[in-house]
Amino acid sequence: MSQINLSSLNGLTTSSNYSNYNFNYNYKNTTTSSYKYTYGKNNSVSSEQTKAYLADIKSISNQLKNSADNILGKNSVLNKTLFTSLNQDSFTLKSTSTEKVDVKDLQVTQLAKTQMNTGSSLNATATSQATTGKNQFGVTMGGKNFYYDVSVNSSDSNKAVQQKMADAINQKGNGLKATVQYNEKDKTSSLLIESKETGTKNAFSIRDVQGNLVGTTGTATTTQQSQDSKYKLNGEDEKTASSNTVEIAKGVTAEFKSTTTSAVKIESKKDTTASTNAVYDLVNNYNALLDSAKSNSTDSGAKRLAQQLTSAVKTYATSLGNVGINLNKDGYISLDTDKLTKSIENGSLQKALAPTNTSFGFTSKIQQIAKKVESDPTYYVSQASQNTLAESNKQTTNPYSNKSYNYLSSYMNQKYTNAGLLFESMF
C-alpha cells in the first residue's frame, strides 16, 4: 500500500496549522501522478498504464463516495453534538448522536450496585468443619438454578475450603465471581461472592444442597443488596437502569459516578473535530481523484472526469467559499480552516454541504460522480485506450469474422450489465 501526502498536491493548502488532523490519503494502488503516460496511435496509452489509472480512480472514487455519504442525510456527521457535564465527578457523557436530542440537565438519585455475600471470618489455618467428601451448593439468579460441586478432604483448612468454593464459582461463572479475602493481621480469611453485573435483575441466593459448605463458611449472608441506578433527565419522571452506564437519550451515554443532590447542567456544542475531519476527508479524496485524472490529461475520458469534478465545485463556488472551501485556479480545493471552524459553529457549513434537500448541492453532485466512476471506470478513458486494453486481453478479434471491431464495448454490452464487472475481469 502506498501512502500519498496530499498536502504536497497542487492546491491543497490551509490558512492555519491543522497538524492535529490526518491529512494523508491511503489506497492500494500507486498514485497515477508517478506514471509517465506514453501515447501511441489514436492517442491511446499502454494497457498496463490504463489498468493502473482505472484501478486508481475506482479505488479513490469509492472513498470519495463514502466521504460524501458521511456528510449527507439525517445522520450526517455534521449534526454530531458534544455534551459536557458541568460536574464531571458525578457523571461524564459520551455522544455518538447525529440527530437532534434534548439533553439539558441530569440528576443522579441512586447508583447501581452489585450484590455481595461476604462469608464469616474464620481462622485461616484451622481445620475446616465442612463435611468431608462430596459437597454441593446451589445458586439461584434470575429465575435460574446453578449447582457447584466441591470435594473436601478431612485435613483441609478453612482457607483451603473457601478457595475450593471460589474456584468452583469462577470456573463456571454463571454471573458470579468469588475471591478469598485474607487478613494478614489476625490470620483470618473469608469468602466473598459477588454478582458480576449491577442491578436487581442480578440478585442471587445461595444454599447447601449436599453437605454444609454454605453454612460453614457463612456465605448465605448478603452484605450488599443489588440495586438499580435512578436518574432524572430534564426534570422529568425518575427512570431506572440496571447499570451505571446509561443511554439517557439516543446516542448520548452517561457514566454515573456519584449521586447528586440536584440537577446538574449539561452543555452542548457542535463536534468541531468530527465535522472538520469529515470535510478534510471529502477534500482529500476529491483532490486525489482530480490529480489522478489530470495525470492522464491527454486522454479524452480522463479530461471528462476532471471537467466534471471542477464543474461541480464551480457551480457552488460562492457558497463553498463562504464556509472556507475554496476552488483554486488549477481546479483543486484548498481550505481556510479559520472560516471552516466558524461555519461549523454557526451551522452554515451544514447548509452548504448537506442542505435539507440532499438531491442538490455540492456534496450530492460529488457523490453522483464518485458512484459513476466506481461502477464504470472505463467511461473515463478514451475509446482508443479501451481498445488497446481489449487488445492486451486478446479480445479484439471477432471469432466469427475477419474484421476487427470494438470488442470492449461489445463485450460489456453482451456479457455484463454493469461495466464495472468487466473492469474487475481485467485483473
HELIX and SHEET records of a PDB file:
HELIX    1   1 LEU A    6  SER A    8  5                                   3    
HELIX    2   2 THR A   32  SER A   34  5                                   3    
HELIX    3   3 LYS A   41  ASN A   43  5                                   3    
HELIX    4   4 SER A   47  ILE A   71  1                                  25    
HELIX    5   5 VAL A   77  ASN A   79  5                                   3    
HELIX    6   6 ASN A  158  LYS A  172  1                                  15    
HELIX    7   7 THR A  200  ASN A  202  5                                   3    
HELIX    8   8 LEU A  213  THR A  217  1                                   5    
HELIX    9   9 THR A  272  LYS A  294  1                                  23    
HELIX   10  10 SER A  300  THR A  315  1                                  16    
HELIX   11  11 ALA A  317  ASN A  322  1                                   6    
HELIX   12  12 THR A  337  ASN A  346  1                                  10    
HELIX   13  13 SER A  348  LEU A  353  1                                   6    
HELIX   14  14 PHE A  362  SER A  375  1                                  14    
HELIX   15  15 PRO A  377  TYR A  380  5                                   4    
HELIX   16  16 GLN A  383  SER A  392  1                                  10    
HELIX   17  17 TYR A  407  LYS A  415  1                                   9    
HELIX   18  18 ALA A  419  SER A  425  1                                   7    
SHEET    1   A 2 SER A   2  ASN A   5  0                                        
SHEET    2   A 2 ASN A  24  TYR A  27 -1                                        
SHEET    1   B 5 THR A  81  SER A  85  0                                        
SHEET    2   B 5 VAL A 264  LYS A 270 -1                                        
SHEET    3   B 5 ASP A 105  GLN A 110 -1                                        
SHEET    4   B 5 SER A 229  LEU A 233 -1                                        
SHEET    5   B 5 LYS A 239  ALA A 241 -1                                        
SHEET    1   C 3 PHE A  91  SER A  95  0                                        
SHEET    2   C 3 VAL A 252  PHE A 256 -1                                        
SHEET    3   C 3 THR A 245  ALA A 249 -1                                        
SHEET    1   D 4 LEU A 122  ASN A 123  0                                        
SHEET    2   D 4 THR A 188  SER A 195 -1                                        
SHEET    3   D 4 MET A 116  THR A 118 -1                                        
SHEET    4   D 4 THR A 222  GLN A 224 -1                                        
SHEET    1   E 3 LEU A 122  ASN A 123  0                                        
SHEET    2   E 3 THR A 188  SER A 195 -1                                        
SHEET    3   E 3 LEU A 176  ASN A 183 -1                                        
SHEET    1   F 3 LYS A 144  VAL A 152  0                                        
SHEET    2   F 3 GLY A 133  MET A 141 -1                                        
SHEET    3   F 3 PHE A 204  GLN A 210 -1                                        
SHEET    1   G 2 ILE A 325  LEU A 327  0                                        
SHEET    2   G 2 ILE A 333  LEU A 335 -1                                        
END                                                                             
